[in-house]
Amino acid sequence: MSVTLSVTQHITFTVGNEVKTYGSLTTPVSVTLTTGLVHETRAVVDDNYAEQTLWTSGDGGLTTFDFLWFLSDTDVLLEFADVAGTECFAVQVMANVPFILAYDDILVSDSAASIIAGSPVVMGTVNRILAKNNGAEGIGDATVHMVLGA
């Protein structure tokens, strides 16, 4: 049984006297999850550089994912690791701004320049996702929410 997600995103900013708007508040983009599996995680990540594992391959019946949505009430690092558990890459996610990622493939380039310049090669898949509160003691705990689907 497939599941369809509706994602709505919108951004507005002003440059000089010109207001620029992208996306839509009313027209969603549909994402179909063919397996119908959805895994939702809510967690509190303590301050003082604490980390919390949000997903490990197999959680919620998902061994892979085709969609990730993440939100935190505090700036956090979202880390993606491979099967060996080594950090493959991390992104700094801004507080209260949703982060969306499609697919769990770890790509590298066959070109020294960049992935764009060469043909990307799939080197593996993300097998673990962690949130890290990248602040010192007293900065405050982070409340995070993540939805994965396949």
N, C-alpha and C positions, 0 to 999 in steps of 0.2 A: 504494500500500500504506500503510495507516494504522499508526500506532504508538500504543500506550497507555502513558502514564506513570502510575505509582502514587506519590502524594505522601502522606507521613505526617508530621503535625505534632502537637506536644503541648507544653503549657505548664502548669506547676504553680507556685503561689506561695501564701504564707501571709499573711493579713491578720488581725492579732490572733492569735486561737487557731483561726481557720478556714482550712483548706487548700482552695484552689480549684484545679480542674483543668479544662482545656479541650482539645479535640482528642482524638486517640487515638494510641496507640503501635501498635495492632494493626489498625485499620481505615483503609486508605488511601482517599484521594479519587482517582478515576481521571480523567485528562486525555487525551483522544484528539487526536492530531495527524493531521489528515486527509491531509496530503501525505506523511507519514512521514519528513520531513526533520528531522534533528537535527544541530546544530552544537555541538561541545564545544571549549572553549578553556581552557587552563591557562597562566598567565603569572606572572612575578615582576615586581613593580613596585618599583623602587628607591625608597629614602627621599629626603628633600630635595625634596618636592613634585613628584616625577616622575609622569608619566602614561603609560599603556599603552593603545593601542587594542585592544579585545577583539573587536570585530566591526564590519564595515562592510557595508552592504547588498550582497548577492551572495556573501559568504563562506559556504562550505559549501552553496552552492546556494540559500540563503535570501535573499530580497529583503525579507521581512517575517517577523514571528514572532507566535505565539499563546501562547507560554509562555517564561518566563525564570526560571532558577534560578541563584543566585549565592552564593558562599561565599568568605570571605577569612579568613586567620589573623591579620589586623591590621585595625583600623578603617580604612576607606577611603571615599572619595567615589566613587559610581557615577554617571557622567554620561551623559545621553541627549541626542543632538544630532540635528538635522534635516538635510535634504539640503544646506543651505547650510553645515553644519558649525558652526553656532552652538550654544552650550549652551542647551538648552530647559529642562532641569531636572536637578537632581542630588539624590541622597539619600545621607546618611551611613549606611553599613552597618557594624553592630557586628561585631567580630571573632567568628568561630566561630558566628554566628547566620545561618542561611540566609535569603536575601531572595528572594521570589517575586513575579513580575509577570505579569499576563495582558495580552496584546495590546500592540501597538506604536503605537496611535493617540495623537496629541497632542491633547488636548481643551482647549478654552477655553469659557468661559461666555458666553452671550448676555445675562447679567445682571451688573450691577456687584457683586452680593453674593457669589456663589460659583457653582461649577459645579452644586452640589446645588440651589440656588435656581432656576436657569434651566435651559434645555435645552442640554446640552453640544453643542458643534459640533466636529467633527473638522477640525483645521487642517492636519494632515499626519501623517506617520509618522516614527518613530525610524529613522534611517538609519545611526547610528553609536553605539557604546557604548564608553566609556572608563572605566578605573579610575584613580583618582588617589590616591597615597599622600600624605595631607594632613599630613605631619609633616616636621620639620626633619631635617637631616643627623644620623645617629647614632640615630634612632628605630628603625630596622630596616626591612628590605625586607618587602613584603607578597606572600604567595603567594595567588593568586586562581584560582578555578575557576568557569566559567560554562557553562551548558547552555541553548541556545535550541532551540525546536522550532516547526514550523508544520504 
